[in-house]
Amino acid sequence: MSVATDHTGPWTVADVLALPEDRTMRYELLGESLVMSPAPGVRHQRASFRLHVALDAAARAVGAPVEILEGVNVVLPSGLVVPDLVVVDAGATADDPVAVDIDAVQLVVELVSPGNSTMDRKVKPLLYAEAAIPHFWRLELEPAPMIVAYELESGRYTERATALAGATTHLDAPFPIAMDPAGLARQ
């Protein structure tokens, strides 16, 4: 049974959140359109996990009152997205919500996947800026791991730093972290 053919009319955030959990697909809502993408592959998940661990350690080191989450629903003014990683205010997850409130999101991270590169590089950053998320990072895995860090400025993201594989880069926001992206995807 296909989710897309069983539904009639425009999709809403409530419709998407009511879908049964599916570990093989990610469901996002852009406007009133349901967007489905396959679950990420092993290299993507390895890099996501390692970046999650690095962000968590950096946040704990400075006592930042945040929580780092992978693949969680985030409700935007224009729909619903599932960023690869989010840094949220710690209190925002106290009652175990099914979706995180946009006002609690400090940072979103997208790991560029071959099948979603346009979404990860172009569409989602525009949606995140529109939703006033203060920080956005993009992790490119090819040809070598690289993190591009952006900060919201006058409603648009401005590139603040690029962390290249083989060099430790120090980022200050949303909390201080030093990393070399080379080890994120290595087996």
ZAFI-315016 format. One line per 3 residues: number of its first residue (from 1); their letters; for each residue x, y, z of N, C-alpha, C, CB. Coordinates in steps of 0.02 Angstrom, whole numbers. Glycine has a CB too. Example, Ala and Ser with C-alpha at 12.3 -4.5 7.8 and 13.67 -1.06 7.14 Angstrom:
2
1	as	660,-284,390,615,-225,390,660,-165,390,565,-224,452  642,-112,354,684,-53,357,645,2,394,704,-30,286
//
This chain:
187
1	msv	42,-59,0,0,0,0,44,62,0,-48,0,61  33,107,-46,74,167,-52,43,225,-14,83,185,-126  83,258,26,60,315,65,34,369,19,116,343,109
4	atd	70,383,-35,52,438,-80,-15,426,-115,107,447,-132  -33,363,-132,-95,351,-168,-155,343,-121,-88,290,-211  -143,332,-57,-198,323,-10,-225,390,16,-176,280,48
7	htg	-188,442,6,-207,508,33,-241,550,-21,-145,544,61  -293,585,-1,-325,631,-48,-321,701,-20,-399,611,-61  -315,749,-64,-311,819,-45,-241,840,-24,-359,833,12
10	pwt	-233,903,-8,-167,928,13,-145,897,79,-167,1004,18  -80,887,86,-52,861,148,-45,916,199,17,827,134  -51,897,263,-40,943,318,14,913,363,-106,956,358
13	vad	41,954,407,90,929,456,59,873,497,115,986,502  -3,881,517,-37,830,557,-42,764,518,-107,854,578  -56,768,453,-60,707,412,7,671,411,-81,725,340
16	vla	61,708,403,127,677,399,147,647,466,180,728,375  134,684,520,151,658,586,109,597,605,142,713,638  51,589,574,8,531,589,28,469,549,-65,549,574
19	lpe	74,476,501,96,417,462,131,367,508,144,439,405  125,303,494,160,254,535,236,262,528,139,182,516  272,245,581,345,250,579,371,204,524,376,232,647
22	drt	418,230,485,446,192,429,521,205,427,412,212,361  561,156,443,633,164,445,666,161,376,664,112,490  626,146,325,655,142,257,646,207,219,622,86,219
25	mry	605,253,243,591,316,209,589,373,259,524,312,170  605,433,233,595,494,271,539,533,237,661,538,276  492,557,276,436,596,250,443,668,272,368,567,273
28	ell	440,713,224,443,785,238,387,819,201,513,815,218  367,877,225,313,915,195,339,983,174,253,922,244  336,996,109,356,1061,82,294,1093,54,413,1054,27
31	ges	270,1145,88,206,1173,70,153,1121,85,203,1194,-5  116,1099,34,66,1047,42,87,983,7,-2,1070,16  150,978,-13,175,920,-50,216,875,-5,217,943,-110
34	lvm	200,811,-6,237,761,31,299,742,-10,193,699,46  357,745,23,420,726,-9,446,665,28,472,785,-8  460,612,-9,486,551,21,556,539,-5,439,490,5
37	spa	600,520,40,668,504,19,689,440,55,718,563,34  732,401,22,754,339,55,795,353,117,794,296,6  794,306,163,835,312,223,908,317,202,824,251,272
40	pgv	948,354,240,1019,364,222,1058,298,225,1050,414,269  1113,298,187,1157,240,184,1206,238,242,1195,240,119  1248,187,243,1295,174,298,1345,231,307,1332,109,287
43	rhq	1376,254,253,1427,307,259,1395,370,288,1459,323,191  1337,387,264,1300,445,289,1286,438,363,1234,454,250  1261,379,384,1244,368,454,1306,367,499,1205,304,461
46	ras	1360,340,473,1423,339,511,1445,411,524,1479,301,472  1444,452,473,1465,523,480,1417,560,526,1468,557,411  1353,547,519,1303,580,562,1314,562,635,1232,561,539
49	frl	1324,499,649,1336,476,718,1399,509,746,1342,399,720  1453,509,709,1515,537,734,1510,613,744,1573,521,686  1475,647,700,1466,719,709,1421,731,770,1436,752,646
52	hva	1370,690,778,1326,694,837,1368,688,901,1272,638,835  1412,638,904,1454,627,963,1499,688,975,1496,563,954  1529,715,921,1573,773,929,1535,834,953,1608,788,862
55	lda	1476,846,926,1435,902,948,1414,894,1021,1373,909,903  1394,834,1039,1373,820,1107,1430,832,1156,1347,748,1114  1490,808,1140,1548,817,1184,1565,891,1190,1609,778,1157
58	aar	1563,928,1135,1578,1000,1137,1527,1038,1179,1582,1029,1066  1464,1021,1171,1411,1054,1210,1419,1041,1284,1341,1032,1186  1433,978,1301,1442,960,1372,1503,994,1401,1448,883,1379
61	avg	1556,1000,1361,1618,1031,1386,1608,1102,1409,1672,1030,1332  1561,1138,1378,1549,1208,1398,1483,1216,1436,1548,1253,1336  1450,1161,1451,1388,1164,1489,1330,1195,1451,1399,1202,1552
64	apv	1330,1189,1385,1276,1217,1344,1211,1178,1358,1294,1215,1268  1157,1213,1374,1094,1180,1389,1057,1159,1326,1049,1225,1431  1085,1111,1290,1057,1089,1227,1055,1013,1224,1098,1116,1168
67	eil	1019,988,1174,1018,917,1159,1030,911,1084,951,884,1180  1069,861,1064,1083,848,994,1043,787,974,1160,838,982  1004,795,921,959,742,898,972,726,824,885,761,909
70	egv	962,663,806,969,641,736,900,624,707,1016,580,731  888,648,646,829,628,609,763,641,644,833,558,592  755,699,674,694,715,711,651,763,669,711,745,780
73	nvv	585,759,677,539,804,643,546,874,670,467,779,650  550,923,624,552,993,642,497,1028,602,623,1025,629  451,1060,637,396,1095,605,419,1166,588,333,1096,650
76	lps	414,1182,523,432,1248,498,368,1286,480,480,1244,437  372,1351,470,313,1387,447,287,1360,379,328,1462,441  333,1333,339,315,1310,272,309,1234,267,365,1334,222
79	glv	307,1199,323,300,1127,319,335,1090,375,325,1102,254  362,1032,358,394,988,406,455,957,373,345,933,433  512,960,407,574,932,380,605,885,432,625,988,361
82	vpd	651,844,408,687,798,451,762,810,438,667,722,438  791,859,472,863,870,463,903,810,488,885,934,500  963,802,462,1005,746,485,1023,754,558,1068,742,442
85	lvv	1040,815,579,1055,829,649,1024,897,668,1132,830,663  1003,903,730,981,967,756,1009,977,826,903,972,756  1024,1039,841,1042,1058,909,983,1100,934,1111,1099,913
88	vda	951,1076,988,892,1109,1015,902,1127,1088,830,1065,1006  864,1176,1111,863,1193,1182,842,1131,1221,815,1254,1196  877,1117,1275,865,1056,1313,792,1050,1337,911,1053,1373
91	gat	762,1103,1357,693,1102,1382,642,1084,1329,676,1167,1411  659,1091,1265,611,1080,1211,593,1006,1202,639,1106,1147  633,962,1232,620,891,1222,597,857,1286,683,857,1197
94	add	583,896,1338,565,869,1403,504,824,1402,554,925,1452  454,841,1361,393,800,1360,392,750,1302,332,845,1357  451,736,1273,458,686,1220,411,698,1161,447,617,1248
97	pva	415,757,1130,370,772,1075,385,731,1012,373,847,1058  337,727,967,347,692,904,381,739,853,280,666,876  378,804,867,411,854,825,440,908,870,362,884,772
100	vdi	495,937,848,528,989,886,503,1057,862,606,985,879  489,1101,909,466,1169,893,523,1209,863,438,1203,955  510,1244,811,561,1282,774,597,1333,818,530,1317,714
103	dav	562,1362,866,592,1413,909,647,1385,954,539,1444,953  649,1319,963,700,1288,1005,762,1266,967,670,1228,1040  760,1270,901,815,1246,859,869,1299,853,789,1226,789
106	qlv	930,1281,871,988,1326,866,1030,1313,804,1031,1320,928  1034,1249,784,1076,1228,728,1043,1170,693,1147,1210,752  1044,1171,626,1025,1113,586,1086,1093,545,962,1128,540
109	vel	1094,1028,536,1150,1002,496,1121,955,444,1202,965,541  1140,966,382,1121,921,328,1183,888,301,1083,959,271  1182,822,295,1235,784,263,1212,772,191,1249,715,300
112	vsp	1250,797,144,1229,794,74,1231,722,50,1274,839,30  1173,699,26,1166,632,-1,1161,638,-77,1105,596,29  1188,590,-113,1185,593,-186,1114,603,-213,1214,531,-216
115	gns	1066,569,-184,997,574,-208,960,636,-185,959,515,-188  987,673,-137,953,731,-108,996,794,-112,934,718,-37  1045,796,-155,1093,852,-154,1060,920,-165,1146,842,-206
118	tmd	1011,924,-210,977,988,-221,938,1010,-160,930,983,-282  904,963,-128,868,979,-66,915,1002,-12,828,918,-42  971,965,-3,1018,980,51,1057,1044,40,1066,922,59
121	rkv	1072,1060,-23,1114,1119,-38,1073,1182,-52,1157,1104,-98  1013,1174,-78,976,1233,-100,909,1243,-66,965,1230,-174  866,1193,-67,798,1201,-43,796,1208,33,755,1142,-65
124	kpl	825,1160,68,821,1161,141,855,1223,172,853,1099,170  913,1245,148,941,1306,177,894,1366,171,1008,1322,144  858,1371,116,810,1426,109,753,1420,160,781,1426,37
127	lya	729,1359,170,676,1348,219,700,1363,290,650,1277,214  762,1342,305,789,1354,372,799,1429,384,855,1316,380  822,1464,334,831,1537,340,764,1571,349,868,1566,279
130	eaa	715,1550,310,647,1577,317,619,1566,387,600,1545,264  638,1510,417,614,1494,485,657,1525,539,613,1418,495  708,1563,519,753,1600,565,793,1554,611,712,1648,607
133	iph	815,1497,586,860,1454,624,929,1487,622,862,1380,596  959,1502,680,1020,1542,682,1081,1512,646,1038,1555,752  1088,1446,646,1148,1415,618,1129,1355,574,1196,1393,673
136	fwr	1165,1349,519,1156,1293,473,1225,1268,452,1114,1315,410  1235,1203,456,1296,1171,431,1279,1122,377,1335,1137,489  1322,1119,327,1315,1069,274,1378,1026,274,1304,1103,204
139	lel	1369,961,279,1425,914,277,1425,881,208,1421,862,334  1476,894,170,1487,862,105,1532,802,118,1519,911,52  1516,744,90,1557,685,98,1602,672,39,1513,624,110
142	epa	1586,699,-19,1625,690,-79,1652,756,-104,1583,656,-134  1712,760,-129,1760,706,-137,1795,688,-72,1812,725,-189  1795,733,-23,1822,721,44,1777,757,93,1898,745,51
145	pmi	1769,732,154,1725,765,202,1743,838,214,1727,727,268  1692,881,213,1701,953,222,1637,980,254,1716,988,153  1645,1022,304,1588,1054,335,1590,1128,318,1588,1044,413
148	vay	1533,1153,295,1526,1224,281,1476,1251,333,1501,1239,207  1499,1299,373,1458,1326,427,1431,1395,407,1499,1332,493  1366,1403,417,1332,1466,399,1298,1495,461,1280,1454,343
151	ele	1291,1561,460,1255,1596,513,1202,1641,481,1304,1638,558  1144,1644,513,1090,1685,487,1106,1758,497,1023,1666,521  1100,1796,444,1114,1868,446,1066,1903,399,1189,1883,427
154	sgr	1023,1945,426,973,1982,386,930,1935,345,1008,2032,341  910,1879,375,865,1833,341,897,1785,291,814,1870,307  964,1787,285,999,1744,239,1059,1713,274,1022,1782,176
157	yte	1081,1655,250,1140,1624,279,1203,1651,246,1137,1548,270  1251,1668,290,1316,1691,269,1367,1639,290,1333,1761,300  1410,1619,244,1461,1570,260,1510,1599,310,1498,1546,196
160	rat	1521,1562,365,1567,1585,418,1632,1546,419,1533,1578,485  1630,1482,400,1691,1441,402,1681,1380,359,1708,1421,475  1737,1354,335,1738,1291,299,1790,1247,332,1753,1300,223
163	ala	1768,1190,355,1814,1141,387,1831,1089,335,1781,1109,451  1894,1087,315,1917,1041,264,1949,979,296,1967,1075,218  1943,923,262,1973,860,286,2048,869,291,1956,801,239
166	gat	2077,846,347,2149,849,357,2171,909,398,2183,850,292  2124,952,416,2142,1011,457,2090,1021,511,2147,1075,412  2112,1037,571,2066,1050,626,2040,1121,619,2100,1039,695
169	thl	1975,1128,620,1943,1193,614,1907,1207,679,1893,1196,553  1910,1269,701,1877,1291,763,1815,1331,744,1925,1333,808  1758,1309,767,1695,1343,756,1669,1368,824,1642,1297,721
172	dap	1639,1426,825,1617,1456,888,1542,1451,902,1637,1527,889  1503,1435,851,1431,1438,862,1397,1374,837,1401,1499,827  1349,1349,873,1316,1380,930,1354,1373,996,1248,1351,938
175	fpi	1409,1336,996,1455,1331,1052,1522,1311,1023,1430,1278,1107  1577,1323,1058,1643,1308,1031,1653,1233,1017,1697,1332,1078  1680,1219,958,1696,1150,939,1755,1152,891,1634,1115,907
178	amd	1801,1105,899,1858,1098,854,1853,1028,823,1927,1108,891  1861,1025,757,1855,960,724,1892,958,658,1783,943,714  1909,898,640,1936,882,574,1885,835,543,2009,850,577
181	pag	1850,857,490,1798,814,462,1823,750,429,1759,854,412  1889,743,421,1915,684,387,1894,618,420,1991,688,385  1888,617,486,1871,555,520,1798,540,524,1898,558,588
184	lar	1755,585,501,1683,575,509,1657,515,470,1646,637,489  1681,505,409,1653,453,366,1699,393,358,1636,482,298  1759,398,383,1808,344,375,1784,281,410,1878,365,402
187	q	1791,223,377,1771,160,407,1818,140,462,1768,105,354
//
